[in-house]
Amino acid sequence: MIIFDLKCTPAGHVFEAWFGSGEDYDAQRTRGLVSCPICGAAEVDKAPMAPRVGATGSQNETPAPEAVKAVLADMAAAQKKMLAGSDFVGDKFADEARAIHLGESEARAIHGQATPQEAEDLRDEGIPVAPLPFPVPPESEN
């Protein structure tokens, strides 16, 4: 497994992602499977990263690929379970989250898309929002 620092082009968010190899990253990016976990943008490139230098002394080992896959699978399953009880509101997320917060709309769990600025504005207004760890497949948007 290899860790890359990635950066989305539209908003400049930097995040880490694990891949089996550099070729695996290239293949997933080409197929549109790599996206920013913060804003969902598919325009993602490798960000400059410092080389990993081994530390001296007793350090934790890098987790086995199977363990990483298991953790990611558990996270994906948890997200899927959460979304099963959530209404998809598409690009109206910020408006609907605000309406729910103000009591103008039915209180319920929602998910959808928001721009980084919309998400920041919601947080500034005291409305709790968080990005999903994985992109939502289109079939979940119905």
C-alpha positions as CSV (number, residue, x, y, z in Angstrom):
1,M,0.0,0.0,0.0
2,I,1.1,3.5,-0.7
3,I,-0.2,6.8,0.7
4,F,-0.5,9.8,-1.5
5,D,-1.3,13.4,-0.5
6,L,-4.0,14.5,-3.0
7,K,-5.3,18.0,-3.7
8,C,-8.6,18.9,-5.4
9,T,-8.3,21.5,-8.1
10,P,-11.5,23.5,-7.5
11,A,-11.0,24.3,-3.8
12,G,-7.5,23.2,-3.0
13,H,-8.4,20.7,-0.3
14,V,-5.4,18.5,0.6
15,F,-6.1,14.9,1.9
16,E,-4.4,11.5,2.1
17,A,-5.5,8.4,0.2
18,W,-4.3,4.9,0.2
19,F,-3.7,2.9,-3.0
20,G,-2.2,-0.4,-3.8
21,S,0.4,1.2,-6.1
22,G,1.0,4.3,-8.2
23,E,-0.5,2.5,-11.1
24,D,-3.6,1.7,-9.0
25,Y,-4.0,5.4,-8.3
26,D,-3.7,6.3,-12.0
27,A,-6.2,3.7,-13.0
28,Q,-8.8,4.8,-10.3
29,R,-8.3,8.4,-11.2
30,T,-8.8,7.7,-14.9
31,R,-12.0,5.8,-14.1
32,G,-13.3,8.8,-12.1
33,L,-13.1,6.9,-8.7
34,V,-11.0,9.4,-6.9
35,S,-12.7,12.4,-5.5
36,C,-12.2,15.0,-2.7
37,P,-13.8,13.7,0.5
38,I,-14.5,17.3,1.6
39,C,-16.2,18.8,-1.5
40,G,-16.7,15.8,-3.7
41,A,-14.7,17.3,-6.6
42,A,-13.4,14.7,-9.1
43,E,-10.6,17.0,-10.3
44,V,-7.9,15.6,-8.0
45,D,-4.1,15.6,-8.5
46,K,-1.2,14.4,-6.4
47,A,0.0,17.1,-4.0
48,P,3.7,17.7,-3.1
49,M,4.6,15.5,-0.2
50,A,7.6,15.1,2.1
51,P,9.4,11.7,1.8
52,R,8.6,9.3,4.6
53,V,11.6,8.9,6.8
54,G,11.8,6.1,9.2
55,A,11.9,7.2,12.9
56,T,14.3,5.7,15.4
57,G,13.1,3.7,18.3
58,S,10.0,1.7,18.7
59,Q,7.3,2.7,16.2
60,N,4.0,1.1,15.2
61,E,4.1,-1.0,12.1
62,T,2.3,0.1,9.0
63,P,-1.1,-1.7,9.0
64,A,-1.4,-4.7,6.7
65,P,-3.3,-4.0,3.5
66,E,-6.1,-6.4,4.6
67,A,-6.5,-4.5,7.8
68,V,-6.8,-1.2,5.9
69,K,-9.3,-2.7,3.5
70,A,-11.3,-4.0,6.4
71,V,-11.4,-0.6,8.1
72,L,-12.4,1.1,4.8
73,A,-15.1,-1.5,4.2
74,D,-16.5,-1.0,7.7
75,M,-16.6,2.8,7.2
76,A,-18.3,2.4,3.8
77,A,-20.9,0.1,5.4
78,A,-21.5,2.6,8.3
79,Q,-22.0,5.4,5.7
80,K,-24.4,3.2,3.7
81,K,-26.4,2.5,6.9
82,M,-26.5,6.2,7.8
83,L,-27.7,7.2,4.3
84,A,-30.5,4.6,4.4
85,G,-32.2,6.7,7.0
86,S,-31.4,10.0,5.3
87,D,-33.1,12.1,2.6
88,F,-31.1,13.0,-0.5
89,V,-31.7,16.7,-1.2
90,G,-29.1,17.2,-3.9
91,D,-27.7,20.7,-4.5
92,K,-30.3,22.1,-2.2
93,F,-28.4,20.8,0.9
94,A,-27.4,24.2,2.3
95,D,-31.0,25.6,2.0
96,E,-32.6,22.5,3.4
97,A,-30.1,22.3,6.3
98,R,-30.7,25.9,7.2
99,A,-34.6,25.4,7.0
100,I,-34.4,22.4,9.3
101,H,-32.2,24.4,11.7
102,L,-34.6,27.3,11.8
103,G,-37.6,25.0,12.2
104,E,-39.0,25.9,8.8
105,S,-38.7,22.3,7.5
106,E,-39.3,18.9,9.0
107,A,-36.4,17.8,11.3
108,R,-34.7,14.8,9.7
109,A,-31.3,13.5,8.5
110,I,-30.4,14.8,5.0
111,H,-27.4,14.5,2.7
112,G,-26.6,16.2,-0.6
113,Q,-24.0,18.5,-2.1
114,A,-22.8,21.8,-0.9
115,T,-19.9,24.0,-2.0
116,P,-17.1,24.5,0.4
117,Q,-18.3,28.1,1.0
118,E,-21.9,26.9,1.7
119,A,-20.6,24.4,4.2
120,E,-18.4,27.0,5.9
121,D,-21.4,29.4,6.0
122,L,-23.6,26.7,7.7
123,R,-20.9,26.0,10.3
124,D,-20.5,29.8,10.9
125,E,-24.3,29.9,11.6
126,G,-24.0,27.1,14.1
127,I,-25.5,24.4,11.8
128,P,-23.6,21.2,12.2
129,V,-22.5,19.7,8.9
130,A,-19.8,17.2,8.0
131,P,-18.5,15.7,4.7
132,L,-19.1,12.1,4.0
133,P,-16.0,9.9,4.0
134,F,-16.9,8.4,0.6
135,P,-18.7,9.8,-2.5
136,V,-22.4,8.8,-2.7
137,P,-23.1,6.6,-5.8
138,P,-25.7,8.2,-8.2
139,E,-28.2,5.4,-7.6
140,S,-28.4,6.6,-3.9
141,E,-29.6,10.0,-5.1
142,N,-33.1,8.9,-6.0
